[in-house]
Amino acid sequence: YLSDNQFSGPIPPALGRLSNLRSLHLSDNQLSGSIPAELGTLTNLRYLELSDNELSGAIPPELGVLTGLYRLDLSGNQISGSIPPELGGVSFLRDLRLSNNHLNGSIPPELGNLSLQWLYLDGNQLSGSIPSTLGDLSVLQYLYLNDNQLSGSIPSTLGNATNLKYLYLNNNQLS
């Protein structure tokens, strides 16, 4: 737990050698550079929280092999590129927060394979339609897709997400 400090510079790739690490909290620092792909070797990791830094570059698809990951929070950075469809393989993931970055492209339909309770993708430049597979998220409670460039209609399958408490779709181009 190293959040809320004055750390700056890149995240050391050597952290990928901490094979027994279960939680890595580096939020609220001034970390910059890209997220090291080596973090994808931390197969015991349950919590990866890198929010509110100055991280840039793409989300490494290698994070998709962290099947025991419960929470991934990369919000409040300058991360760009698309959301890797490989994240749909993180079978234990319940909390995915990618808000307030520079992500673009479409929302991968593979995210519907997960058992997410929290999905925060707001404040990006995501485009295309809302995948109908998000309706397969039967335990989903919070879905924030606002402040993007999403278009098309709201899929009727979202009605299958019967545990949904908060649905934010405002500030898009939905019809």
Secondary structure, DSSP 8 states (H G I E B T S, - for coil): ---SS--EE---GGGGG-TT--EEE--SSEEEE---GGGGG-TT--EEE--SSEEEE---GGGGG-TT--EEE--SSEEEE---GGGGG-TT--EEE--SSEEEE---GGGGGS--SEEE--SSEEEE---GGGGG-TT--EEE--SSEEEE---GGGGG-TT--EEE--SSEE-
